Amino acid sequence: MSKADQRRRYRAVFLSDVHLGTRGAKAAFLAHFLARMQCERLYLVGDIVDGWRLRKVWHWDRDHDEVIRRVVAMARGGTAVTYIPGNHDEMLRDWLGLELAGVRIAVEAVHEAADGRRFLVVHGDEFD
């Protein structure tokens, strides 16, 4: 059995408020999770990168790099990755509608569940 066959499989995974760029980000834990799963769709729902904090104090280590590498590898490997910027990564809103390294940047997404229900995916700061 190959390594890819041993991964947990999901239809969709939603990640929010990771805050890469801060010491409190659980980047090693997240990289470990991403390495051991596969999904058809990955939604990055705001504040994945904490641009507010990075403007003040730069903290970025190998684990933060590994998270980005894993997400890009998933996108290039066939996972539909959508990044919906939040308030802490609002700098990405300038790139809405673009695709970077296979990651689509959007203001919102609609996710269709296995039972056909549809869910609007947005970051909560849209309602501030």
KOLGUTOR-563082 format. One line per field, with one value per residue (C-alpha): residue number from 1; residue in three letters; x negated, y negated, z. Coordinates in steps of 0.25 Angstrom, whole numbers, padded with zeros to 4 digits. Example, Ala and Ser with C-alpha at 12.3 -4.5 7.8 and 13.67 -1.06 7.14 Angstrom:
pos: [1; 2]
code: [ALA; SER]
X: [-0049; -0055]
Y: [0018; 0004]
Z: [0031; 0029]
This chain:
pos: [1; 2; 3; 4; 5; 6; 7; 8; 9; 10; 11; 12; 13; 14; 15; 16; 17; 18; 19; 20; 21; 22; 23; 24; 25; 26; 27; 28; 29; 30; 31; 32; 33; 34; 35; 36; 37; 38; 39; 40; 41; 42; 43; 44; 45; 46; 47; 48; 49; 50; 51; 52; 53; 54; 55; 56; 57; 58; 59; 60; 61; 62; 63; 64; 65; 66; 67; 68; 69; 70; 71; 72; 73; 74; 75; 76; 77; 78; 79; 80; 81; 82; 83; 84; 85; 86; 87; 88; 89; 90; 91; 92; 93; 94; 95; 96; 97; 98; 99; 100; 101; 102; 103; 104; 105; 106; 107; 108; 109; 110; 111; 112; 113; 114; 115; 116; 117; 118; 119; 120; 121; 122; 123; 124; 125; 126; 127; 128]
code: [MET; SER; LYS; ALA; ASP; GLN; ARG; ARG; ARG; TYR; ARG; ALA; VAL; PHE; LEU; SER; ASP; VAL; HIS; LEU; GLY; THR; ARG; GLY; ALA; LYS; ALA; ALA; PHE; LEU; ALA; HIS; PHE; LEU; ALA; ARG; MET; GLN; CYS; GLU; ARG; LEU; TYR; LEU; VAL; GLY; ASP; ILE; VAL; ASP; GLY; TRP; ARG; LEU; ARG; LYS; VAL; TRP; HIS; TRP; ASP; ARG; ASP; HIS; ASP; GLU; VAL; ILE; ARG; ARG; VAL; VAL; ALA; MET; ALA; ARG; GLY; GLY; THR; ALA; VAL; THR; TYR; ILE; PRO; GLY; ASN; HIS; ASP; GLU; MET; LEU; ARG; ASP; TRP; LEU; GLY; LEU; GLU; LEU; ALA; GLY; VAL; ARG; ILE; ALA; VAL; GLU; ALA; VAL; HIS; GLU; ALA; ALA; ASP; GLY; ARG; ARG; PHE; LEU; VAL; VAL; HIS; GLY; ASP; GLU; PHE; ASP]
X: [0000; -0006; -0007; 0004; 0013; 0011; 0016; 0029; 0039; 0049; 0058; 0055; 0047; 0049; 0037; 0039; 0031; 0017; 0010; -0003; -0014; -0011; -0018; -0004; -0001; -0001; -0008; -0015; -0002; 0005; -0007; -0006; 0009; 0008; -0003; 0007; 0019; 0025; 0038; 0045; 0047; 0039; 0045; 0035; 0045; 0038; 0026; 0018; 0006; 0006; 0001; 0005; -0006; -0016; -0016; -0021; -0029; -0034; -0032; -0033; -0040; -0041; -0028; -0021; -0028; -0024; -0009; -0010; -0018; -0007; 0005; -0002; -0005; 0009; 0014; 0004; 0008; 0023; 0029; 0038; 0032; 0040; 0034; 0044; 0036; 0040; 0037; 0023; 0019; 0027; 0015; 0019; 0032; 0025; 0023; 0038; 0041; 0027; 0021; 0007; -0001; 0013; 0019; 0032; 0034; 0048; 0057; 0066; 0069; 0082; 0079; 0089; 0089; 0091; 0106; 0107; 0109; 0101; 0093; 0088; 0073; 0069; 0060; 0067; 0060; 0069; 0080; 0072]
Y: [0000; -0013; -0025; -0033; -0021; -0022; -0036; -0039; -0044; -0055; -0062; -0076; -0082; -0096; -0103; -0117; -0126; -0119; -0132; -0128; -0138; -0137; -0129; -0124; -0117; -0102; -0101; -0088; -0082; -0087; -0082; -0068; -0068; -0072; -0062; -0051; -0054; -0056; -0064; -0068; -0082; -0091; -0104; -0114; -0123; -0135; -0139; -0128; -0137; -0148; -0160; -0170; -0163; -0161; -0176; -0178; -0166; -0156; -0141; -0131; -0117; -0104; -0099; -0111; -0108; -0094; -0098; -0106; -0095; -0085; -0094; -0097; -0082; -0079; -0089; -0084; -0070; -0072; -0077; -0089; -0100; -0113; -0124; -0134; -0145; -0150; -0163; -0159; -0154; -0165; -0169; -0157; -0163; -0171; -0158; -0153; -0145; -0141; -0127; -0126; -0113; -0106; -0113; -0121; -0134; -0138; -0147; -0135; -0121; -0112; -0098; -0086; -0075; -0061; -0062; -0073; -0084; -0097; -0106; -0120; -0120; -0134; -0140; -0146; -0160; -0162; -0165; -0175]
Z: [0000; -0004; 0005; -0002; 0000; 0015; 0016; 0022; 0011; 0012; 0002; 0008; 0018; 0024; 0031; 0037; 0046; 0045; 0047; 0040; 0044; 0059; 0069; 0074; 0060; 0061; 0048; 0051; 0055; 0043; 0033; 0040; 0038; 0023; 0020; 0025; 0018; 0004; 0000; -0012; -0007; 0002; 0007; 0014; 0021; 0025; 0034; 0029; 0029; 0039; 0031; 0043; 0052; 0041; 0039; 0053; 0056; 0046; 0051; 0040; 0042; 0034; 0039; 0033; 0020; 0021; 0022; 0010; 0002; 0006; 0001; -0012; -0014; -0011; -0021; -0032; -0029; -0032; -0019; -0022; -0013; -0010; -0001; 0004; 0011; 0024; 0031; 0036; 0021; 0015; 0006; -0003; -0006; -0016; -0024; -0023; -0036; -0038; -0037; -0030; -0031; -0033; -0021; -0025; -0017; -0016; -0007; -0004; -0009; -0009; -0004; -0008; 0002; -0001; 0001; -0009; 0002; -0002; 0008; 0006; 0011; 0015; 0026; 0038; 0036; 0024; 0035; 0043]
